[in-house]
Amino acid sequence: MKKRKIPIIVPVVLTLAAIMLAVFVWHNWSSGIVEPTQTVPETTTESPTEPPGPTLPLMDFSELLKMNPDIIGRVVIEGIGLDEPIVQGTDNGYYLTHTPERKVHKNGSLFMDFRINKDFQNFNSVIYGHYRSTGEMFGKLKLLRGQKKFDEVTEGMLYTPDKTYRLEIFAAILTPATSDFYHLIFLGRPRREMHLEMIRDEAVCYRDIGAAPDDRLLTLSTCSYEYEDARTVIIARIAE
C-alpha cells in the first residue's frame, strides 16, 4: 500500500497560524492587556470623604496677655454688637467690679466661672456679665429672647489664644439665678442628656441644631428684671 502524502500547504498554514498567534500574544502583552490566566487585583471604591474645612484664623492675644494673663478668650456676636474679652479669676467676685485691664469699674468684665477649665473643654462653660441698659457688656443678650432677632442671629465666634471656634446659638432662656442652667459637674452621659432636655423644655426661643451630650456648650448669663433674681441665658454649641 502506498503511503498517503501530506500536502505541503498544510505545514505552511500551520506555520503561518503559529506566527500570527505569537504576534497577537506579543501585541496584547505589550499593550498592557492582562492574559486570561492572570488575576486582576480587586479595587474597592471608597465613599469620598469630605475634606476638612478651612482652619479658622487665630486672634493675636500677645498684647492682651501682657496686659492681663487672666484673659482667656474673646466672644463676638456681630448680630447684637457683642465683642468683648473674657477673663477668669480665682473667684467669681473680683471681675464683677474690675475691667480686663484690672481697673475698678461698675461694668466689670465678662468672666468665666472660676471652677471651669479655661480651655472651654467642659460640657458647660458658663460666662457671666453685667446687664447694662446702654448695651455694654451683656446688655444686648436680651435681644435674643425675641423670636425675630433670635431667628436672625444664629452664630457667633469664640476666640482663644490657641484656637478659634464657631458658636452655634440654639437657645434663649429666662430663668432664676439658682436654676440648673448653671450646673457645672456632669457625671456621665445621662446627666448631660437631662441638661439638653431641660434646655429644650424651658427655652423661650429654641433652634434644633442636633445638640448632643458629646458637644460642648457655652452659656452666657446676665441679669434680667422680669422678677427678682431673674437671668437671661443664651446657650450656644462650641463648634470647630
C-alpha positions as CSV (number, residue, x, y, z in Angstrom):
1,M,0.0,0.0,0.0
2,K,1.3,3.4,-0.9
3,K,1.8,5.9,1.9
4,R,-0.5,8.9,1.8
5,K,1.4,12.2,1.3
6,I,0.5,15.2,3.4
7,P,0.0,18.2,1.1
8,I,2.8,20.8,1.5
9,I,0.2,23.5,2.1
10,V,-0.8,22.2,5.5
11,P,2.5,22.7,7.3
12,V,2.7,26.1,5.7
13,V,-0.7,27.1,7.0
14,L,0.2,25.8,10.5
15,T,3.4,27.7,10.5
16,L,1.6,30.9,9.5
17,A,-1.0,30.4,12.2
18,A,1.7,29.9,14.8
19,I,3.4,33.1,13.7
20,M,0.1,35.1,13.8
21,L,-0.7,33.7,17.3
22,A,2.7,34.7,18.6
23,V,2.3,38.2,17.1
24,F,-1.1,38.5,18.7
25,V,0.1,37.4,22.2
26,W,3.1,39.8,22.0
27,H,0.9,42.7,20.9
28,N,-1.5,42.1,23.8
29,W,1.3,41.8,26.4
30,S,3.0,45.0,25.1
31,S,-0.4,46.9,25.2
32,G,-0.8,46.1,28.9
33,I,-3.7,43.6,28.3
34,V,-3.9,41.1,31.1
35,E,-3.8,37.5,30.0
36,P,-6.9,35.4,30.9
37,T,-4.8,33.2,33.3
38,Q,-3.9,36.3,35.4
39,T,-6.0,37.6,38.3
40,V,-7.0,41.2,38.2
41,P,-6.5,42.9,41.6
42,E,-9.8,43.9,43.1
43,T,-10.3,47.6,43.6
44,T,-12.7,49.0,46.1
45,T,-14.4,52.3,45.6
46,E,-14.5,54.1,48.9
47,S,-17.0,56.8,49.6
48,P,-15.4,60.1,49.1
49,T,-14.6,61.7,52.5
50,E,-15.3,65.4,52.9
51,P,-12.1,67.4,53.1
52,P,-11.5,69.2,56.4
53,G,-13.0,72.6,56.5
54,P,-10.7,75.6,56.4
55,T,-9.0,76.4,59.7
56,L,-10.5,79.4,61.4
57,P,-7.9,82.2,61.8
58,L,-6.4,82.8,65.2
59,M,-6.6,86.0,67.1
60,D,-3.4,87.5,68.4
61,F,-3.6,87.5,72.2
62,S,0.0,88.6,72.8
63,E,-0.8,92.2,73.8
64,L,-3.9,91.2,75.8
65,L,-2.0,88.6,77.8
66,K,0.8,91.1,78.6
67,M,-1.9,93.4,79.9
68,N,-3.6,90.7,81.9
69,P,-2.8,86.9,81.9
70,D,-6.3,86.3,83.2
71,I,-7.7,86.9,79.7
72,I,-8.7,83.5,78.3
73,G,-10.7,84.4,75.2
74,R,-12.9,86.8,73.3
75,V,-16.6,86.4,72.4
76,V,-18.1,88.0,69.3
77,I,-21.7,88.0,68.2
78,E,-21.9,90.5,65.4
79,G,-25.7,90.3,65.2
80,I,-26.1,92.0,68.5
81,G,-22.9,94.1,68.6
82,L,-21.2,92.0,71.2
83,D,-17.4,92.0,71.1
84,E,-15.7,91.6,74.5
85,P,-12.7,89.8,76.1
86,I,-13.3,87.0,78.6
87,V,-11.3,86.7,81.8
88,Q,-11.2,84.1,84.6
89,G,-10.2,84.9,88.1
90,T,-9.6,82.9,91.2
91,D,-13.2,83.6,92.3
92,N,-16.4,84.9,90.9
93,G,-16.2,88.3,92.7
94,Y,-13.2,90.2,91.5
95,Y,-14.3,90.8,87.9
96,L,-17.7,91.9,88.9
97,T,-16.1,95.2,89.6
98,H,-12.9,95.1,87.6
99,T,-12.2,95.5,83.9
100,P,-9.9,93.3,81.9
101,E,-7.3,96.0,82.5
102,R,-7.8,95.3,86.2
103,K,-9.3,98.8,86.8
104,V,-12.2,99.3,89.1
105,H,-15.3,100.0,87.1
106,K,-19.0,99.3,87.6
107,N,-19.2,97.4,84.2
108,G,-16.7,94.8,85.4
109,S,-15.8,92.2,82.8
110,L,-17.2,89.1,81.1
111,F,-15.8,86.3,83.2
112,M,-15.8,82.5,83.2
113,D,-16.8,80.7,86.4
114,F,-13.5,80.1,88.2
115,R,-14.4,76.4,88.7
116,I,-14.3,75.6,85.0
117,N,-11.3,74.7,82.8
118,K,-10.2,77.9,81.0
119,D,-9.7,76.0,77.7
120,F,-13.5,75.7,77.2
121,Q,-13.3,71.9,77.2
122,N,-16.0,71.4,79.9
123,F,-19.5,70.3,78.8
124,N,-21.0,73.6,80.1
125,S,-18.7,76.7,80.2
126,V,-20.5,79.5,81.9
127,I,-19.7,83.1,81.3
128,Y,-21.2,85.9,83.5
129,G,-21.5,89.6,82.6
130,H,-23.4,92.6,83.8
131,Y,-26.5,93.8,82.1
132,R,-26.2,97.5,81.0
133,S,-29.2,99.3,79.5
134,T,-26.7,101.2,77.3
135,G,-26.0,97.9,75.6
136,E,-22.5,97.5,77.0
137,M,-21.2,94.2,78.3
138,F,-24.1,91.7,78.1
139,G,-26.7,94.5,77.7
140,K,-27.8,93.2,74.3
141,L,-28.2,89.5,75.2
142,K,-31.9,90.2,76.0
143,L,-32.5,90.9,72.3
144,L,-32.1,87.2,71.6
145,R,-35.1,86.4,73.6
146,G,-37.2,88.0,70.9
147,Q,-38.1,85.5,68.2
148,K,-37.3,87.8,65.3
149,K,-33.8,88.6,66.5
150,F,-33.2,85.0,67.5
151,D,-34.1,83.8,64.0
152,E,-31.7,86.4,62.5
153,V,-28.7,85.8,64.7
154,T,-27.6,82.2,64.5
155,E,-23.9,82.3,65.1
156,G,-21.0,84.0,66.9
157,M,-17.3,83.4,67.3
158,L,-15.2,82.3,70.3
159,Y,-11.5,83.2,70.1
160,T,-8.9,81.7,72.4
161,P,-5.1,82.0,72.4
162,D,-4.8,78.5,70.9
163,K,-7.9,78.1,68.8
164,T,-10.9,79.8,67.2
165,Y,-14.4,78.3,67.4
166,R,-17.8,79.0,65.9
167,L,-20.7,79.5,68.3
168,E,-24.0,77.9,67.1
169,I,-26.6,79.7,69.1
170,F,-29.6,77.5,69.8
171,A,-31.4,78.6,72.9
172,A,-32.6,81.8,74.8
173,I,-33.9,81.4,78.3
174,L,-35.4,83.4,81.1
175,T,-34.5,81.7,84.4
176,P,-33.9,82.2,88.1
177,A,-30.3,82.8,89.2
178,T,-30.4,79.5,91.1
179,S,-31.5,77.3,88.2
180,D,-29.7,74.2,87.0
181,F,-28.6,76.0,83.8
182,Y,-25.5,77.0,85.9
183,H,-24.8,73.3,86.7
184,L,-21.1,72.6,86.2
185,I,-20.4,69.0,87.1
186,F,-21.9,66.3,84.8
187,L,-21.2,62.8,85.9
188,G,-21.9,60.7,82.9
189,R,-23.8,61.0,79.6
190,P,-27.3,60.6,81.1
191,R,-26.8,63.8,83.2
192,R,-25.7,65.7,80.1
193,E,-28.8,64.4,78.2
194,M,-31.0,65.7,81.0
195,H,-29.4,69.1,80.7
196,L,-30.1,69.3,77.0
197,E,-33.7,68.2,77.5
198,M,-34.1,70.9,80.1
199,I,-32.8,73.5,77.6
200,R,-35.4,72.3,75.0
201,D,-38.2,72.4,77.5
202,E,-37.6,75.8,79.1
203,A,-36.2,77.9,76.3
204,V,-38.3,80.8,75.2
205,C,-36.6,80.6,71.8
206,Y,-35.1,77.3,70.5
207,R,-33.4,76.1,67.4
208,D,-32.9,72.4,66.8
209,I,-29.2,72.0,65.8
210,G,-28.9,68.4,67.0
211,A,-27.1,69.3,70.2
212,A,-25.7,66.1,71.7
213,P,-24.2,65.0,75.1
214,D,-20.7,64.9,73.5
215,D,-20.9,68.5,72.4
216,R,-19.5,71.4,74.4
217,L,-21.8,74.3,75.4
218,L,-21.2,78.0,76.1
219,T,-23.7,79.5,78.5
220,L,-23.8,83.3,78.5
221,S,-25.6,84.8,81.6
222,T,-26.7,88.2,82.6
223,C,-29.2,89.9,85.0
224,S,-32.8,90.5,83.9
225,Y,-35.6,92.3,85.7
226,E,-38.8,90.5,85.0
227,Y,-38.8,89.2,88.6
228,E,-36.3,89.1,91.5
229,D,-33.0,87.4,90.6
230,A,-34.1,86.8,87.0
231,R,-31.4,85.9,84.5
232,T,-31.2,86.0,80.7
233,V,-29.3,82.9,79.5
234,I,-28.1,82.4,75.9
235,I,-26.7,78.9,75.0
236,A,-24.5,78.0,72.1
237,R,-22.7,75.0,70.9
238,I,-18.9,75.4,70.6
239,A,-18.1,74.1,67.1
240,E,-14.7,73.7,65.4
